């Protein structure tokens, strides 16, 4: 609630799917927070544990790609669903599997 207030977004804005510039600023902030969390978690994973953690790394890579798509769409999450195609998910998962 504090962050909604800080960015000037009301609960009514969200419930009524009001895609405002304030909402976009809030979502940019949240997306950057999520990216930092992904980066921090990956940095804390010891190299010797990466192989055993491949399924989690694959999911993190897929979710990060989805976050990038949402951001690229201008955070239209109140009006539309953003998704990755199954083929793209498979590609991301495979790429992560072989590099982990």
C-alpha positions in Angstrom: 0.0 0.0 0.0 2.9 2.3 0.8 4.3 1.9 -2.7 0.9 2.4 -4.4 0.6 5.6 -2.4 4.2 6.7 -3.2 3.5 6.3 -7.0 0.0 7.7 -6.9 -1.9 4.5 -7.8 -5.1 3.7 -6.0 -6.7 0.4 -5.5 -9.6 1.6 -7.6 -7.2 2.3 -10.4 -6.1 -1.3 -10.4 -9.6 -2.7 -9.9 -10.9 -0.5 -12.8 -7.9 -1.4 -15.0 -6.8 2.3 -15.3 -3.5 2.1 -17.1 -2.0 5.4 -16.1 1.5 6.8 -16.2 1.6 6.5 -12.5 0.8 2.8 -12.8 3.6 2.4 -15.4 6.1 4.1 -13.1 5.1 1.8 -10.3 5.5 -1.3 -12.5 8.9 -0.1 -13.8 10.0 0.1 -10.1 8.6 -3.4 -9.4 10.2 -4.8 -12.5 13.6 -3.4 -11.6 13.2 -4.8 -8.1 12.4 -8.3 -9.5 15.4 -8.1 -11.8 17.7 -7.2 -8.9 16.3 -10.1 -6.9 17.0 -12.5 -9.9 20.6 -11.1 -10.2 21.2 -11.3 -6.5 19.9 -14.9 -6.2 22.0 -16.0 -9.2 25.1 -14.3 -7.8 24.6 -16.1 -4.4 24.3 -19.5 -6.1 27.7 -21.3 -5.7 29.0 -22.5 -9.1 29.2 -26.1 -7.8 25.4 -26.0 -7.2 24.4 -24.7 -10.6 24.1 -28.1 -12.1 21.8 -29.4 -9.4 19.7 -26.2 -9.6 19.1 -26.3 -13.3 15.3 -26.7 -13.1 15.1 -23.6 -10.9 17.4 -21.7 -13.1 15.3 -22.7 -16.1 12.2 -21.3 -14.5 14.0 -18.2 -13.4 15.1 -17.6 -17.0 11.6 -18.1 -18.3 10.1 -15.8 -15.7 12.7 -13.1 -16.4 12.0 -13.3 -20.2 8.3 -13.0 -19.4 9.0 -9.9 -17.2 11.0 -8.4 -20.1 8.0 -9.1 -22.4 5.6 -7.4 -20.0 7.9 -4.4 -19.8 8.3 -4.3 -23.5 4.5 -4.2 -23.8 4.4 -1.2 -21.6 3.1 -3.1 -18.5 -0.4 -3.6 -20.1 -1.1 -6.3 -17.4 -4.4 -4.7 -16.4 -5.8 -5.1 -19.9 -4.1 -8.1 -21.5 -2.3 -11.3 -20.7 1.3 -11.5 -21.8 2.7 -14.9 -22.4 5.7 -16.6 -24.0 5.0 -19.2 -26.7 5.7 -22.8 -25.8 8.6 -22.9 -28.3 10.2 -19.9 -26.8 9.9 -21.4 -23.3 11.5 -24.6 -24.6 14.3 -22.6 -26.2 15.0 -20.7 -23.0 14.8 -23.8 -20.9 17.2 -25.7 -23.2 19.7 -22.8 -23.4 19.7 -22.5 -19.6 20.0 -26.3 -19.1 23.1 -26.5 -21.3 24.8 -23.5 -19.8 24.1 -24.3 -16.1 
